[in-house]
Amino acid sequence: MYEAQLPSDWTYILNDSESHVVFCATQEIFDRVQNEVLPSTPTVKAALCLNAPVGEPCSFADALTACEMDDSGSLILPPTEDDLAGLIYTSGTTGKPKGVELTHLNFTSNVKGATRSLVKDPKAFVRESDRSLSFLPWAHSYGQTCELWSLISSGASMGICRGVPLILEDLQLVKPTNLFSVPTLYKKVYDGVHNLIESAPPLRKKLMKSALAMGEAKAVGQPFGPIDRIKFAALDRIVLSKIRDRFGGNLVRGFSGGAACPAEVVAFMDSIGIPICEGYGLTETSPIITLNVPENRTVGSVGRPLGGVTVHIIDQHGNPAGPGEEGEICTCGPNVMRGYYKNEEATSEVISTAPDGISRM
């Protein structure tokens, strides 16, 4: 659940999910849950605070210490592919939030498909040495799957951002190599640089515009002669590296989701040497359906389907749309949710049979 949600939202989700235990990140949240949520959530039997001091009744650290496993290891219950791994609740903008049932197969297939199926070298996408600055909420499918699970599965690391207002400062502290973001952050740097160009003295303005133009030419593969290579190296050192420093100085690539990233922003990021890979998906698809990857990227598109995922364009009659016809984007594969928790009616409204007559779509 999101920290910024209202206690009434927490209450609804805890009751709908029939949760037995609630974990609170801070003492402030724990106090609000105790006073405003628990009196109305009869299924919740305990609440623990992650940062409570040792010795406090609600201390998560004390709870861990108390859970001593017996020698037989009987407390270990390995999950199966079809076991429920998590409930991620929709925003509720079109009604009450729905709990999206995502299984272990949903999550793992999405991680494998994203980090392995679209690249020749499984380590080319995310390496053990990579590091991110995490500021996306893990209560959302994008942050949870694309960053948390993908980086853990690849042995990479992350720093936890202290809050959105401190992102630019934390980028300097963590110096990430990968960044999972929404378009807003890239747009913020784009606007800042262009505002700086407009207010700069003539010579500096000319240098900055020339550096971005040469960076854009290099990004699209335009060959440079010996003189241009020397000129670009100088402009990169004087101008472009200073812009990259705003992201910490080590950023190799960025990822963008949640909304379309403006083409001019993607082109700008390319010109400074930080390519942006866009993707497309839904909470109900764990979330990735399609993704651009560094070695095969088409700016302005959302990339190719992950391995094992099939995309259909379905017309208003439920048939595959023909060339040039509009239709609804539908998908089938191991990333498609099991359903909405305790809501068969809503599930049946969005889950149908694929054109092959067999697959869930």
C-alpha positions in Angstrom: 0.0 0.0 0.0 1.1 3.6 -0.6 2.2 5.7 2.3 0.4 8.7 0.8 -3.0 6.9 0.7 -5.7 7.8 3.2 -6.3 5.6 6.2 -9.7 4.8 4.6 -7.9 3.4 1.6 -5.7 1.2 3.9 -8.8 0.0 5.7 -10.6 -0.9 2.5 -7.5 -2.8 1.1 -6.8 -4.7 4.4 -10.4 -5.8 4.6 -10.8 -6.7 1.0 -7.5 -8.7 1.0 -8.4 -10.3 4.4 -4.9 -9.5 5.6 -3.8 -10.9 9.0 -0.7 -8.8 9.6 0.2 -5.2 8.5 3.8 -4.0 8.4 4.3 -0.2 8.8 7.4 1.5 7.5 7.6 4.3 10.2 6.3 5.0 13.7 4.1 7.7 12.3 2.3 5.3 9.9 2.1 2.7 12.7 0.4 5.2 15.0 -2.1 6.2 12.3 -2.9 2.5 11.6 -3.4 1.8 15.3 -5.8 4.7 15.7 -7.5 5.0 12.4 -7.4 1.6 10.8 -7.2 -1.4 13.1 -10.5 -0.6 14.9 -12.2 -1.3 11.5 -10.1 -4.3 10.3 -11.2 -7.4 12.2 -9.1 -9.8 10.2 -5.8 -8.1 11.1 -4.3 -9.8 14.1 -1.1 -7.9 14.4 0.7 -4.8 13.3 4.5 -4.4 13.2 6.7 -1.3 12.8 9.8 -1.7 10.7 11.8 1.0 12.5 10.6 0.5 16.0 13.4 0.1 18.6 14.2 -3.3 19.9 12.1 -4.1 23.0 9.0 -2.4 21.8 5.9 -4.7 21.5 5.5 -3.7 17.8 9.2 -4.1 16.9 9.8 -6.0 13.6 13.3 -6.9 14.7 12.0 -8.6 17.9 9.4 -10.5 15.8 12.2 -11.8 13.6 14.3 -12.9 16.6 11.3 -14.7 18.1 10.8 -16.8 14.9 13.3 -19.5 15.5 13.0 -22.2 12.9 13.1 -25.8 14.1 15.7 -28.3 12.9 13.3 -30.0 10.5 12.8 -26.8 8.5 9.1 -27.4 8.5 8.4 -23.7 8.4 9.8 -23.6 4.8 7.0 -24.0 2.3 8.4 -23.6 -1.2 5.9 -22.0 -3.5 4.6 -23.4 -6.7 4.3 -21.4 -9.9 0.5 -21.0 -9.4 0.7 -19.8 -5.8 -0.4 -16.2 -5.2 2.7 -14.0 -4.7 1.1 -10.7 -4.2 -2.0 -8.5 -4.5 -1.4 -5.2 -6.2 -4.4 -2.9 -6.0 -5.6 -0.8 -8.9 -5.9 2.9 -8.5 -9.7 2.8 -8.1 -10.3 5.7 -10.5 -13.1 3.8 -12.2 -14.6 2.3 -9.0 -13.3 0.6 -5.9 -9.7 -0.6 -6.1 -9.4 -4.2 -7.3 -6.7 -6.6 -6.0 -4.8 -7.9 -9.0 -3.7 -11.5 -8.2 -0.2 -12.0 -9.4 1.4 -15.5 -9.0 5.0 -16.5 -8.7 5.0 -17.4 -12.4 3.6 -14.0 -13.3 6.4 -12.2 -11.6 9.3 -14.6 -12.6 8.2 -14.9 -16.2 8.1 -11.1 -16.5 11.6 -10.7 -14.9 13.1 -13.4 -17.1 11.3 -12.0 -20.2 12.5 -8.5 -19.6 16.1 -9.1 -18.6 16.9 -12.2 -20.7 14.6 -12.9 -23.6 15.2 -9.7 -25.5 19.0 -9.6 -25.4 21.7 -12.0 -26.6 23.8 -11.7 -23.4 21.7 -12.1 -20.3 24.1 -9.8 -18.4 23.9 -7.1 -21.1 20.6 -5.7 -19.7 21.3 -5.7 -15.9 24.7 -6.6 -14.5 25.8 -7.4 -11.0 27.7 -4.1 -10.9 24.6 -2.1 -11.8 23.0 0.2 -9.2 19.7 2.2 -9.3 18.2 5.0 -7.2 14.8 3.7 -6.2 12.0 6.2 -5.9 9.2 4.4 -7.7 6.6 3.0 -5.2 6.9 -0.8 -4.8 3.1 -0.8 -4.2 2.9 -0.3 -8.0 3.7 -3.1 -10.5 6.3 -1.0 -12.4 8.5 -0.3 -9.4 8.1 -3.7 -7.9 8.8 -6.0 -10.9 11.0 -3.8 -13.2 13.2 -2.5 -10.4 13.0 -4.5 -7.2 12.6 -8.1 -8.6 14.7 -7.5 -11.7 17.7 -6.1 -9.9 17.6 -8.7 -7.1 17.4 -11.5 -9.7 20.4 -10.1 -11.5 22.5 -9.5 -8.3 22.4 -5.7 -8.8 22.0 -3.1 -6.0 20.0 0.0 -5.3 19.9 3.0 -3.1 16.5 4.1 -1.6 15.6 7.7 -2.4 14.6 9.7 0.7 11.7 11.3 -1.1 10.8 12.9 -4.4 11.9 16.4 -3.4 15.4 15.0 -2.8 15.8 13.0 -6.0 18.4 15.3 -7.6 20.5 15.3 -4.4 20.2 11.6 -3.9 21.3 11.0 -7.5 24.6 12.6 -6.6 24.9 10.4 -3.5 24.0 7.0 -5.1 25.4 7.7 -8.6 23.2 5.1 -10.3 24.0 3.2 -13.5 20.4 2.4 -14.3 17.4 4.5 -13.5 13.7 3.4 -13.5 11.5 6.4 -13.8 8.4 8.1 -15.3 8.9 10.7 -18.0 8.6 13.6 -15.5 12.2 13.3 -14.2 13.7 13.3 -17.7 11.5 16.2 -18.7 12.6 18.1 -15.6 16.3 17.9 -16.6 15.4 18.6 -20.3 13.5 21.8 -19.3 16.3 22.9 -16.9 19.0 22.5 -19.6 17.0 24.4 -22.2 16.1 27.2 -19.8 19.8 27.4 -19.1 20.6 27.6 -22.8 18.2 30.4 -23.4 19.6 32.5 -20.5 23.2 31.8 -21.3 25.7 34.3 -22.8 26.0 34.0 -26.7 29.3 32.0 -26.6 28.1 29.5 -24.0 24.7 29.2 -25.8 26.5 28.3 -29.0 28.7 25.7 -27.3 25.7 24.0 -25.6 23.7 23.9 -28.8 26.6 22.6 -30.8 27.3 19.9 -28.2 23.7 18.7 -28.2 23.6 18.7 -32.0 26.7 16.6 -32.3 25.5 14.3 -29.5 22.3 13.8 -31.4 24.2 13.0 -34.6 26.4 10.5 -32.8 23.3 8.9 -31.2 21.8 8.2 -34.7 25.0 6.7 -36.0 26.2 9.6 -38.1 29.9 8.9 -38.9 32.4 11.5 -37.6 35.7 12.3 -39.3 38.9 12.8 -37.4 38.3 16.6 -36.8 34.6 16.0 -35.7 35.7 13.3 -33.3 38.2 15.7 -31.6 35.5 18.4 -31.6 32.9 16.1 -30.1 35.3 14.8 -27.4 35.9 18.4 -26.3 32.3 19.3 -26.3 31.4 16.1 -24.5 33.9 16.9 -21.8 33.0 20.6 -21.5 29.2 20.4 -21.9 27.5 17.0 -22.1 29.4 15.4 -19.1 28.1 18.3 -17.0 24.5 17.4 -17.9 25.1 13.7 -17.2 26.5 14.8 -13.8 22.9 15.9 -12.9 22.1 12.1 -12.9 25.1 11.3 -10.8 27.6 11.0 -13.6 27.5 7.1 -14.0 24.1 6.7 -15.6 24.4 4.3 -18.6 20.7 4.0 -19.5 17.3 5.0 -18.3 13.9 3.3 -18.4 10.6 5.0 -18.7 7.0 3.8 -18.2 3.6 4.9 -16.9 3.1 7.3 -19.8 4.6 8.2 -23.2 7.9 10.1 -22.9 7.9 13.1 -25.3 10.0 12.4 -28.4 12.0 15.6 -27.9 12.9 14.4 -24.4 14.1 11.0 -25.6 16.1 12.7 -28.3 17.7 15.0 -25.7 18.6 12.1 -23.5 20.2 10.3 -26.5 22.2 13.4 -27.3 23.8 13.6 -23.9 24.7 9.8 -24.0 21.9 8.3 -21.9 19.5 6.3 -24.0 16.0 5.8 -22.7 14.2 2.5 -23.1 10.4 2.8 -23.1 8.0 -0.1 -22.3 4.3 -0.7 -22.1 2.2 -2.8 -19.8 -0.5 -3.0 -17.1 -0.7 -4.1 -13.5 -2.7 -7.0 -14.8 0.2 -8.2 -16.9 2.8 -8.1 -14.1 3.3 -5.4 -15.8 5.5 -5.6 -18.9 4.0 -6.5 -22.3 6.5 -4.9 -24.6 9.9 -3.3 -24.0 12.7 -1.5 -25.8 16.2 -2.8 -24.9 19.5 -1.0 -25.4 20.7 -3.2 -28.3 17.4 -3.1 -30.2 15.6 0.2 -29.6 13.1 2.2 -31.7 12.5 5.6 -30.4 8.7 6.4 -30.4 7.7 2.8 -30.0 7.1 0.7 -26.9 9.4 -2.1 -28.2 8.8 -5.8 -28.8 6.8 -8.3 -26.8 8.7 -10.2 -24.1 9.5 -13.8 -24.7 6.4 -16.0 -24.3 4.1 -13.0 -24.6 1.8 -12.6 -27.6 0.1 -9.4 -28.6 -3.2 -9.3 -30.5 -5.0 -6.2 -31.9 -8.7 -7.1 -31.5 -11.5 -5.2 -33.3 -14.9 -4.3 -31.8 -16.4 -7.6 -32.9 -13.8 -9.6 -31.0 -11.8 -10.6 -34.1 -8.2 -9.8 -35.1 -8.0 -6.4 -36.7 -6.7 -6.2 -40.2 -3.9 -4.0 -41.5 -4.6 -0.4 -41.0 -7.6 -1.1 -38.8 -7.9 0.2 -35.2 -8.5 -2.2 -32.3 -7.8 -3.0 -28.7 -4.4 -4.1 -27.5 -4.8 -7.6 -26.0 -2.2 -10.0 -24.7 -1.7 -13.5 -23.6 1.2 -15.2 -21.9 2.5 -16.3 -18.5 2.5 -12.6 -17.3 -1.4 -12.4 -17.4 -2.9 -12.2 -13.9 -4.8 -15.0 -12.3 -7.7 -12.6 -11.8 -9.1 -10.0 -9.5 -9.2 -11.1 -5.9 -12.7 -12.2 -4.9 -14.2 -10.6 -8.0 -15.1 -13.1 -10.6 -17.5 -10.6 -12.4 -14.7 -8.0 -12.9 -12.3 -10.8 -14.0 -14.7 -12.1 -16.6 -15.0 -8.6 -18.0 -11.3 -8.4 -18.9 -10.2 -12.0 -19.4 -11.3 -13.7 -22.6 -10.0 -16.4 -25.0 -7.3 -15.6 -27.5 -7.7 -16.1 -31.3 -6.1 -19.5 -30.9 -9.1 -20.7 -29.0 -7.1 -21.9 -26.1 -5.0 -19.2 -24.4 -6.3 -16.8 -21.8 -6.2 -13.2 -23.1 
